[in-house]
Amino acid sequence: MSTHKKQGSSLNEKPGISQPEITSGASIEQILRFRRIQPSAQELVSGILAGNITALSRAITLIESTNPNHLAKANEIINACLPHANKSVRIGITGVPGVGKSTFIEAFGKQLTGLGKKLAVLAVDPSSSFSHGSILGDKTRMEELVKDENAFIRPSASGETLGGVARKTRETIILCEAAGFDTILIETVGVGQSETAVHSMVDFFLLLKIAGAGDELQGIKRGIMEMADAIVINKADGDNIKKARLAKTEFNRALHLFPAKKSGWQPTVTTCSAITHEGIPEVWQTILDYFKMAKNSLYFQEKRKEQNQFWMMETINEQLKTNFYNHPEIIAELDKNKKAVQNDEISPFAAATILLELYKKG
């Protein structure tokens, strides 16, 4: 047997100094225990009114829940927050995918927090019609704004809701206002032509466009263009400046084809670069000019009242739909009627009538 020692590998590590623990086991356990505890509605309301972001986030999760057992608690929170709401300005921001909404909102948001504003960004992400999932990556794309202590970013999935917003965006606005946020930005899913619901919950509607992508043609179409209070042509930097200026001229011409707004406001067209921040302060000045005009003419207050009525009716519609699909007899009969419709044994209209009659009797 050989008596010489086996040489160690050059890749072997020598014993070093052990690194100190960077996390506390007690702290982790405390956080986990807190998450397991379900705070009462009053505890969440107290936290919201104190500006506690954790309480605000948990309350939003609760009101977004589709679990019927959470409805009463969610309504209690909303009703308690209502007297402390309606003290913010609400701005809707939309545009086609690729227009740079998240980059613009980060630059615009930093402008607002720099002016001392408390900003809440409600970013609505489209849900897949196949997997029903959403990426919810807005916080990742707003890496500077997310670190700002005067900003709160809440991504939500649109789910089956149409109109560019999430199911409970309206209620989320109320909670954010009660938490002390004086400026609310709502970033829509950005389908570009059907952002109808967000228009009915904001005071100012901002449409983002880009030059050189065929968007100039959209300037002569109705729909979302008529809802816009301002059009901002983003990405006006580098070689794109000339195209952006040309697009501004085209959109200005198109806006004069539309009838005058009820508010008396003439929509404006500006250019900006979310990368260089060129034109961002001017966007905020345009919004301030609008609010001054709208409040002096009392249009601002009238619009809020109309929106409250609209959302009362929308809430009734949503609750009726929820009650219908959660009705025990409907649950029992729905699948049977679905199969009958698929097999052409009954028409969709006849099946719907049967189910509605069953619901009314129940």
LUMNU-835166 format. One record per residue (C-alpha): residue in one letter; chain; z, x, y. Coordinates in steps of 0.05 Angstrom, whole numbers, padded with zeros to 5 digits. Last residue first. Example, Ala and Ser with C-alpha at 12.3 -4.5 7.8 and 13.67 -1.06 7.14 Angstrom:
% residues 2
@type=s, mol=A, w=00143, u=00273, v=-00021 .
@type=a, mol=A, w=00156, u=00246, v=-00090 .
This chain:
% residues 362
@type=g, mol=A, w=-00144, u=-01717, v=00625 .
@type=k, mol=A, w=-00194, u=-01773, v=00639 .
@type=k, mol=A, w=-00225, u=-01732, v=00695 .
@type=y, mol=A, w=-00230, u=-01670, v=00650 .
@type=l, mol=A, w=-00265, u=-01709, v=00595 .
@type=e, mol=A, w=-00314, u=-01738, v=00646 .
@type=l, mol=A, w=-00328, u=-01667, v=00671 .
@type=l, mol=A, w=-00339, u=-01643, v=00599 .
@type=i, mol=A, w=-00387, u=-01699, v=00582 .
@type=t, mol=A, w=-00425, u=-01691, v=00647 .
@type=a, mol=A, w=-00433, u=-01616, v=00636 .
@type=a, mol=A, w=-00460, u=-01630, v=00566 .
@type=a, mol=A, w=-00510, u=-01680, v=00594 .
@type=f, mol=A, w=-00534, u=-01631, v=00646 .
@type=p, mol=A, w=-00541, u=-01573, v=00597 .
@type=s, mol=A, w=-00584, u=-01618, v=00551 .
@type=i, mol=A, w=-00560, u=-01634, v=00482 .
@type=e, mol=A, w=-00579, u=-01612, v=00411 .
@type=d, mol=A, w=-00621, u=-01555, v=00440 .
@type=n, mol=A, w=-00585, u=-01505, v=00395 .
@type=q, mol=A, w=-00558, u=-01467, v=00455 .
@type=v, mol=A, w=-00535, u=-01532, v=00487 .
@type=a, mol=A, w=-00497, u=-01553, v=00424 .
@type=k, mol=A, w=-00466, u=-01483, v=00419 .
@type=k, mol=A, w=-00441, u=-01488, v=00491 .
@type=n, mol=A, w=-00415, u=-01559, v=00477 .
@type=k, mol=A, w=-00372, u=-01534, v=00419 .
@type=d, mol=A, w=-00348, u=-01475, v=00459 .
@type=l, mol=A, w=-00325, u=-01521, v=00516 .
@type=e, mol=A, w=-00289, u=-01574, v=00474 .
@type=a, mol=A, w=-00221, u=-01541, v=00459 .
@type=i, mol=A, w=-00216, u=-01504, v=00525 .
@type=i, mol=A, w=-00236, u=-01568, v=00561 .
@type=e, mol=A, w=-00180, u=-01606, v=00525 .
@type=p, mol=A, w=-00128, u=-01554, v=00544 .
@type=h, mol=A, w=-00148, u=-01550, v=00618 .
@type=n, mol=A, w=-00153, u=-01477, v=00638 .
@type=y, mol=A, w=-00227, u=-01481, v=00654 .
@type=f, mol=A, w=-00219, u=-01543, v=00698 .
@type=n, mol=A, w=-00156, u=-01519, v=00733 .
@type=t, mol=A, w=-00191, u=-01454, v=00753 .
@type=k, mol=A, w=-00252, u=-01491, v=00779 .
@type=l, mol=A, w=-00208, u=-01540, v=00818 .
@type=q, mol=A, w=-00169, u=-01482, v=00847 .
@type=e, mol=A, w=-00232, u=-01447, v=00869 .
@type=n, mol=A, w=-00260, u=-01508, v=00903 .
@type=i, mol=A, w=-00194, u=-01523, v=00938 .
@type=t, mol=A, w=-00189, u=-01451, v=00961 .
@type=e, mol=A, w=-00260, u=-01454, v=00989 .
@type=m, mol=A, w=-00243, u=-01518, v=01027 .
@type=m, mol=A, w=-00181, u=-01486, v=01058 .
@type=w, mol=A, w=-00223, u=-01424, v=01070 .
@type=f, mol=A, w=-00273, u=-01462, v=01113 .
@type=q, mol=A, w=-00218, u=-01495, v=01153 .
@type=n, mol=A, w=-00186, u=-01428, v=01168 .
@type=q, mol=A, w=-00254, u=-01399, v=01187 .
@type=e, mol=A, w=-00265, u=-01454, v=01237 .
@type=k, mol=A, w=-00198, u=-01439, v=01270 .
@type=r, mol=A, w=-00213, u=-01365, v=01273 .
@type=k, mol=A, w=-00281, u=-01380, v=01305 .
@type=e, mol=A, w=-00248, u=-01423, v=01358 .
@type=q, mol=A, w=-00200, u=-01367, v=01376 .
@type=f, mol=A, w=-00254, u=-01314, v=01384 .
@type=y, mol=A, w=-00299, u=-01363, v=01421 .
@type=l, mol=A, w=-00246, u=-01371, v=01476 .
@type=s, mol=A, w=-00297, u=-01346, v=01527 .
@type=n, mol=A, w=-00251, u=-01290, v=01549 .
@type=k, mol=A, w=-00234, u=-01274, v=01477 .
@type=a, mol=A, w=-00307, u=-01268, v=01455 .
@type=m, mol=A, w=-00327, u=-01225, v=01515 .
@type=k, mol=A, w=-00270, u=-01176, v=01508 .
@type=f, mol=A, w=-00279, u=-01175, v=01433 .
@type=y, mol=A, w=-00354, u=-01159, v=01440 .
@type=d, mol=A, w=-00341, u=-01102, v=01489 .
@type=l, mol=A, w=-00289, u=-01073, v=01442 .
@type=i, mol=A, w=-00339, u=-01075, v=01384 .
@type=t, mol=A, w=-00392, u=-01039, v=01426 .
@type=q, mol=A, w=-00340, u=-00987, v=01446 .
@type=w, mol=A, w=-00325, u=-00975, v=01372 .
@type=v, mol=A, w=-00398, u=-00962, v=01358 .
@type=e, mol=A, w=-00403, u=-00916, v=01418 .
@type=p, mol=A, w=-00347, u=-00873, v=01390 .
@type=i, mol=A, w=-00388, u=-00863, v=01325 .
@type=g, mol=A, w=-00452, u=-00842, v=01361 .
@type=e, mol=A, w=-00452, u=-00770, v=01336 .
@type=h, mol=A, w=-00398, u=-00763, v=01283 .
@type=t, mol=A, w=-00437, u=-00704, v=01254 .
@type=i, mol=A, w=-00437, u=-00731, v=01182 .
@type=a, mol=A, w=-00430, u=-00805, v=01199 .
@type=s, mol=A, w=-00491, u=-00799, v=01243 .
@type=c, mol=A, w=-00504, u=-00854, v=01292 .
@type=t, mol=A, w=-00557, u=-00900, v=01321 .
@type=t, mol=A, w=-00547, u=-00964, v=01361 .
@type=v, mol=A, w=-00574, u=-01035, v=01360 .
@type=t, mol=A, w=-00539, u=-01090, v=01398 .
@type=p, mol=A, w=-00529, u=-01164, v=01384 .
@type=q, mol=A, w=-00530, u=-01209, v=01446 .
@type=w, mol=A, w=-00465, u=-01247, v=01449 .
@type=g, mol=A, w=-00465, u=-01319, v=01473 .
@type=s, mol=A, w=-00416, u=-01337, v=01418 .
@type=k, mol=A, w=-00462, u=-01390, v=01391 .
@type=k, mol=A, w=-00515, u=-01337, v=01381 .
@type=a, mol=A, w=-00583, u=-01343, v=01415 .
@type=p, mol=A, w=-00642, u=-01357, v=01370 .
@type=f, mol=A, w=-00675, u=-01299, v=01333 .
@type=l, mol=A, w=-00740, u=-01267, v=01356 .
@type=h, mol=A, w=-00704, u=-01222, v=01406 .
@type=l, mol=A, w=-00670, u=-01187, v=01347 .
@type=a, mol=A, w=-00737, u=-01163, v=01321 .
@type=r, mol=A, w=-00754, u=-01124, v=01384 .
@type=n, mol=A, w=-00687, u=-01089, v=01382 .
@type=f, mol=A, w=-00698, u=-01074, v=01308 .
@type=e, mol=A, w=-00764, u=-01040, v=01322 .
@type=t, mol=A, w=-00736, u=-00998, v=01379 .
@type=k, mol=A, w=-00677, u=-00975, v=01337 .
@type=a, mol=A, w=-00725, u=-00958, v=01280 .
@type=l, mol=A, w=-00762, u=-00911, v=01327 .
@type=r, mol=A, w=-00698, u=-00878, v=01347 .
@type=a, mol=A, w=-00678, u=-00869, v=01274 .
@type=k, mol=A, w=-00746, u=-00839, v=01256 .
@type=k, mol=A, w=-00738, u=-00788, v=01311 .
@type=i, mol=A, w=-00668, u=-00769, v=01290 .
@type=n, mol=A, w=-00686, u=-00762, v=01215 .
@type=d, mol=A, w=-00704, u=-00689, v=01217 .
@type=g, mol=A, w=-00632, u=-00670, v=01228 .
@type=d, mol=A, w=-00587, u=-00729, v=01243 .
@type=a, mol=A, w=-00591, u=-00805, v=01251 .
@type=k, mol=A, w=-00561, u=-00818, v=01183 .
@type=n, mol=A, w=-00539, u=-00888, v=01203 .
@type=i, mol=A, w=-00576, u=-00941, v=01242 .
@type=v, mol=A, w=-00522, u=-00988, v=01268 .
@type=i, mol=A, w=-00538, u=-01061, v=01277 .
@type=a, mol=A, w=-00488, u=-01103, v=01315 .
@type=d, mol=A, w=-00464, u=-01175, v=01314 .
@type=a, mol=A, w=-00501, u=-01186, v=01248 .
@type=m, mol=A, w=-00504, u=-01257, v=01219 .
@type=e, mol=A, w=-00577, u=-01268, v=01239 .
@type=m, mol=A, w=-00598, u=-01203, v=01206 .
@type=i, mol=A, w=-00565, u=-01226, v=01141 .
@type=g, mol=A, w=-00611, u=-01284, v=01132 .
@type=r, mol=A, w=-00673, u=-01281, v=01176 .
@type=k, mol=A, w=-00730, u=-01232, v=01168 .
@type=i, mol=A, w=-00764, u=-01194, v=01225 .
@type=g, mol=A, w=-00718, u=-01135, v=01220 .
@type=q, mol=A, w=-00727, u=-01131, v=01145 .
@type=l, mol=A, w=-00793, u=-01096, v=01158 .
@type=e, mol=A, w=-00757, u=-01039, v=01193 .
@type=d, mol=A, w=-00718, u=-01028, v=01129 .
@type=g, mol=A, w=-00777, u=-00996, v=01094 .
@type=a, mol=A, w=-00736, u=-00934, v=01079 .
@type=g, mol=A, w=-00754, u=-00891, v=01139 .
@type=a, mol=A, w=-00694, u=-00908, v=01180 .
@type=i, mol=A, w=-00626, u=-00928, v=01152 .
@type=k, mol=A, w=-00588, u=-00992, v=01165 .
@type=l, mol=A, w=-00515, u=-01012, v=01172 .
@type=l, mol=A, w=-00498, u=-01084, v=01191 .
@type=l, mol=A, w=-00433, u=-01096, v=01228 .
@type=f, mol=A, w=-00401, u=-01165, v=01230 .
@type=f, mol=A, w=-00345, u=-01177, v=01279 .
@type=d, mol=A, w=-00288, u=-01228, v=01274 .
@type=v, mol=A, w=-00285, u=-01228, v=01198 .
@type=m, mol=A, w=-00271, u=-01281, v=01145 .
@type=s, mol=A, w=-00334, u=-01325, v=01145 .
@type=h, mol=A, w=-00381, u=-01266, v=01151 .
@type=v, mol=A, w=-00350, u=-01237, v=01088 .
@type=a, mol=A, w=-00371, u=-01298, v=01048 .
@type=t, mol=A, w=-00444, u=-01294, v=01067 .
@type=e, mol=A, w=-00463, u=-01223, v=01048 .
@type=s, mol=A, w=-00527, u=-01247, v=01016 .
@type=q, mol=A, w=-00583, u=-01202, v=01040 .
@type=g, mol=A, w=-00561, u=-01130, v=01035 .
@type=v, mol=A, w=-00530, u=-01126, v=00966 .
@type=g, mol=A, w=-00477, u=-01083, v=00997 .
@type=v, mol=A, w=-00414, u=-01094, v=00956 .
@type=t, mol=A, w=-00377, u=-01107, v=01022 .
@type=e, mol=A, w=-00334, u=-01059, v=01062 .
@type=i, mol=A, w=-00281, u=-01099, v=01098 .
@type=l, mol=A, w=-00247, u=-01061, v=01155 .
@type=i, mol=A, w=-00181, u=-01088, v=01181 .
@type=t, mol=A, w=-00150, u=-01063, v=01246 .
@type=d, mol=A, w=-00079, u=-01078, v=01267 .
@type=f, mol=A, w=-00044, u=-01060, v=01202 .
@type=g, mol=A, w=00029, u=-01080, v=01207 .
@type=a, mol=A, w=00047, u=-01100, v=01136 .
@type=a, mol=A, w=00037, u=-01173, v=01155 .
@type=e, mol=A, w=-00035, u=-01157, v=01174 .
@type=c, mol=A, w=-00046, u=-01124, v=01106 .
@type=l, mol=A, w=-00017, u=-01185, v=01070 .
@type=i, mol=A, w=-00062, u=-01233, v=01109 .
@type=i, mol=A, w=-00124, u=-01191, v=01095 .
@type=t, mol=A, w=-00108, u=-01191, v=01021 .
@type=e, mol=A, w=-00109, u=-01267, v=01022 .
@type=r, mol=A, w=-00180, u=-01267, v=01048 .
@type=t, mol=A, w=-00202, u=-01213, v=00999 .
@type=k, mol=A, w=-00177, u=-01254, v=00939 .
@type=r, mol=A, w=-00239, u=-01262, v=00896 .
@type=a, mol=A, w=-00274, u=-01199, v=00921 .
@type=v, mol=A, w=-00328, u=-01197, v=00974 .
@type=g, mol=A, w=-00403, u=-01192, v=00978 .
@type=g, mol=A, w=-00421, u=-01265, v=00979 .
@type=l, mol=A, w=-00412, u=-01281, v=00905 .
@type=t, mol=A, w=-00348, u=-01275, v=00865 .
@type=e, mol=A, w=-00356, u=-01262, v=00790 .
@type=g, mol=A, w=-00316, u=-01198, v=00794 .
@type=s, mol=A, w=-00321, u=-01166, v=00863 .
@type=a, mol=A, w=-00275, u=-01110, v=00841 .
@type=s, mol=A, w=-00224, u=-01085, v=00891 .
@type=p, mol=A, w=-00214, u=-01019, v=00927 .
@type=r, mol=A, w=-00154, u=-01015, v=00974 .
@type=i, mol=A, w=-00152, u=-00961, v=01027 .
@type=f, mol=A, w=-00092, u=-00955, v=01074 .
@type=a, mol=A, w=-00097, u=-00913, v=01137 .
@type=n, mol=A, w=-00044, u=-00890, v=01186 .
@type=e, mol=A, w=-00017, u=-00835, v=01140 .
@type=d, mol=A, w=-00087, u=-00806, v=01134 .
@type=k, mol=A, w=-00097, u=-00774, v=01065 .
@type=v, mol=A, w=-00145, u=-00829, v=01043 .
@type=l, mol=A, w=-00185, u=-00819, v=01106 .
@type=e, mol=A, w=-00203, u=-00747, v=01087 .
@type=e, mol=A, w=-00224, u=-00761, v=01015 .
@type=m, mol=A, w=-00264, u=-00823, v=01031 .
@type=r, mol=A, w=-00313, u=-00817, v=00973 .
@type=t, mol=A, w=-00256, u=-00812, v=00922 .
@type=k, mol=A, w=-00221, u=-00871, v=00952 .
@type=d, mol=A, w=-00285, u=-00912, v=00946 .
@type=g, mol=A, w=-00292, u=-00899, v=00871 .
@type=l, mol=A, w=-00275, u=-00968, v=00845 .
@type=i, mol=A, w=-00323, u=-00959, v=00785 .
@type=s, mol=A, w=-00324, u=-01032, v=00766 .
@type=g, mol=A, w=-00322, u=-01066, v=00698 .
@type=h, mol=A, w=-00349, u=-01134, v=00675 .
@type=s, mol=A, w=-00385, u=-01097, v=00617 .
@type=f, mol=A, w=-00451, u=-01135, v=00624 .
@type=s, mol=A, w=-00449, u=-01168, v=00693 .
@type=s, mol=A, w=-00422, u=-01103, v=00721 .
@type=s, mol=A, w=-00374, u=-01112, v=00779 .
@type=p, mol=A, w=-00393, u=-01092, v=00850 .
@type=d, mol=A, w=-00341, u=-01054, v=00890 .
@type=v, mol=A, w=-00305, u=-01086, v=00949 .
@type=a, mol=A, w=-00271, u=-01037, v=00996 .
@type=l, mol=A, w=-00214, u=-01066, v=01037 .
@type=v, mol=A, w=-00199, u=-01013, v=01089 .
@type=a, mol=A, w=-00133, u=-01021, v=01127 .
@type=l, mol=A, w=-00125, u=-00983, v=01192 .
@type=k, mol=A, w=-00065, u=-00973, v=01237 .
@type=k, mol=A, w=-00096, u=-00953, v=01304 .
@type=g, mol=A, w=-00070, u=-00894, v=01345 .
@type=l, mol=A, w=-00137, u=-00874, v=01375 .
@type=g, mol=A, w=-00144, u=-00819, v=01323 .
@type=t, mol=A, w=-00133, u=-00873, v=01271 .
@type=l, mol=A, w=-00195, u=-00908, v=01298 .
@type=q, mol=A, w=-00240, u=-00847, v=01299 .
@type=k, mol=A, w=-00216, u=-00828, v=01230 .
@type=g, mol=A, w=-00236, u=-00897, v=01206 .
@type=f, mol=A, w=-00306, u=-00891, v=01237 .
@type=a, mol=A, w=-00318, u=-00825, v=01202 .
@type=e, mol=A, w=-00290, u=-00852, v=01136 .
@type=i, mol=A, w=-00325, u=-00918, v=01144 .
@type=f, mol=A, w=-00392, u=-00883, v=01156 .
@type=t, mol=A, w=-00385, u=-00840, v=01094 .
@type=s, mol=A, w=-00366, u=-00902, v=01053 .
@type=k, mol=A, w=-00424, u=-00943, v=01080 .
@type=g, mol=A, w=-00477, u=-00889, v=01073 .
@type=v, mol=A, w=-00541, u=-00930, v=01070 .
@type=g, mol=A, w=-00549, u=-00914, v=00996 .
@type=p, mol=A, w=-00535, u=-00985, v=00973 .
@type=v, mol=A, w=-00558, u=-01035, v=01025 .
@type=g, mol=A, w=-00514, u=-01050, v=01084 .
@type=t, mol=A, w=-00448, u=-01083, v=01100 .
@type=i, mol=A, w=-00387, u=-01075, v=01145 .
@type=g, mol=A, w=-00341, u=-01132, v=01163 .
@type=i, mol=A, w=-00291, u=-01122, v=01220 .
@type=r, mol=A, w=-00226, u=-01159, v=01227 .
@type=v, mol=A, w=-00183, u=-01149, v=01289 .
@type=s, mol=A, w=-00109, u=-01155, v=01276 .
@type=k, mol=A, w=-00052, u=-01201, v=01295 .
@type=n, mol=A, w=-00069, u=-01260, v=01250 .
@type=a, mol=A, w=-00010, u=-01247, v=01203 .
@type=h, mol=A, w=00066, u=-01247, v=01211 .
@type=p, mol=A, w=00075, u=-01323, v=01204 .
@type=l, mol=A, w=00029, u=-01320, v=01142 .
@type=c, mol=A, w=00070, u=-01268, v=01103 .
@type=a, mol=A, w=00119, u=-01317, v=01073 .
@type=n, mol=A, w=00063, u=-01365, v=01054 .
@type=i, mol=A, w=00024, u=-01308, v=01021 .
@type=i, mol=A, w=00085, u=-01284, v=00981 .
@type=e, mol=A, w=00102, u=-01354, v=00956 .
@type=n, mol=A, w=00030, u=-01366, v=00938 .
@type=a, mol=A, w=00030, u=-01303, v=00895 .
@type=k, mol=A, w=00094, u=-01323, v=00860 .
@type=a, mol=A, w=00065, u=-01392, v=00844 .
@type=l, mol=A, w=-00001, u=-01363, v=00819 .
@type=h, mol=A, w=00027, u=-01308, v=00774 .
@type=n, mol=A, w=00035, u=-01353, v=00712 .
@type=p, mol=A, w=-00038, u=-01374, v=00719 .
@type=n, mol=A, w=-00060, u=-01302, v=00703 .
@type=t, mol=A, w=-00123, u=-01289, v=00744 .
@type=s, mol=A, w=-00088, u=-01234, v=00782 .
@type=e, mol=A, w=-00115, u=-01217, v=00851 .
@type=i, mol=A, w=-00051, u=-01245, v=00883 .
@type=l, mol=A, w=-00008, u=-01200, v=00840 .
@type=t, mol=A, w=-00049, u=-01137, v=00851 .
@type=i, mol=A, w=-00044, u=-01150, v=00925 .
@type=a, mol=A, w=00031, u=-01156, v=00920 .
@type=r, mol=A, w=00036, u=-01091, v=00881 .
@type=s, mol=A, w=-00005, u=-01055, v=00934 .
@type=l, mol=A, w=00036, u=-01082, v=00991 .
@type=a, mol=A, w=00102, u=-01065, v=00957 .
@type=t, mol=A, w=00077, u=-00994, v=00946 .
@type=i, mol=A, w=00052, u=-00989, v=01017 .
@type=n, mol=A, w=00120, u=-01005, v=01047 .
@type=g, mol=A, w=00107, u=-01028, v=01119 .
@type=a, mol=A, w=00175, u=-01061, v=01127 .
@type=l, mol=A, w=00142, u=-01130, v=01128 .
@type=i, mol=A, w=00109, u=-01112, v=01061 .
@type=g, mol=A, w=00174, u=-01089, v=01030 .
@type=s, mol=A, w=00211, u=-01152, v=01051 .
@type=v, mol=A, w=00153, u=-01194, v=01023 .
@type=l, mol=A, w=00156, u=-01155, v=00957 .
@type=e, mol=A, w=00231, u=-01165, v=00951 .
@type=q, mol=A, w=00223, u=-01240, v=00967 .
@type=a, mol=A, w=00170, u=-01248, v=00913 .
@type=s, mol=A, w=00216, u=-01216, v=00862 .
@type=p, mol=A, w=00204, u=-01146, v=00837 .
@type=q, mol=A, w=00178, u=-01137, v=00766 .
@type=i, mol=A, w=00212, u=-01076, v=00737 .
@type=r, mol=A, w=00167, u=-01035, v=00691 .
@type=r, mol=A, w=00138, u=-00996, v=00751 .
@type=f, mol=A, w=00208, u=-00978, v=00774 .
@type=r, mol=A, w=00227, u=-00952, v=00705 .
@type=l, mol=A, w=00165, u=-00909, v=00704 .
@type=i, mol=A, w=00181, u=-00881, v=00772 .
@type=q, mol=A, w=00253, u=-00867, v=00753 .
@type=e, mol=A, w=00232, u=-00835, v=00688 .
@type=i, mol=A, w=00184, u=-00789, v=00724 .
@type=s, mol=A, w=00238, u=-00770, v=00774 .
@type=a, mol=A, w=00288, u=-00754, v=00719 .
@type=g, mol=A, w=00237, u=-00711, v=00684 .
@type=s, mol=A, w=00226, u=-00672, v=00748 .
@type=t, mol=A, w=00159, u=-00640, v=00757 .
@type=i, mol=A, w=00140, u=-00569, v=00776 .
@type=e, mol=A, w=00182, u=-00538, v=00721 .
@type=p, mol=A, w=00189, u=-00463, v=00733 .
@type=q, mol=A, w=00137, u=-00417, v=00704 .
@type=s, mol=A, w=00159, u=-00370, v=00649 .
@type=i, mol=A, w=00158, u=-00296, v=00666 .
@type=g, mol=A, w=00115, u=-00257, v=00619 .
@type=p, mol=A, w=00112, u=-00240, v=00545 .
@type=k, mol=A, w=00051, u=-00199, v=00532 .
@type=e, mol=A, w=-00013, u=-00235, v=00515 .
@type=n, mol=A, w=-00056, u=-00215, v=00456 .
@type=l, mol=A, w=-00130, u=-00207, v=00472 .
@type=s, mol=A, w=-00130, u=-00133, v=00457 .
@type=s, mol=A, w=-00114, u=-00151, v=00385 .
@type=g, mol=A, w=-00055, u=-00118, v=00354 .
@type=q, mol=A, w=-00061, u=-00055, v=00311 .
@type=k, mol=A, w=-00035, u=-00060, v=00241 .
@type=k, mol=A, w=00020, u=-00010, v=00229 .
@type=h, mol=A, w=00007, u=00047, v=00180 .
@type=t, mol=A, w=00042, u=00043, v=00112 .
@type=s, mol=A, w=-00019, u=00026, v=00069 .
@type=m, mol=A, w=00000, u=00000, v=00000 .
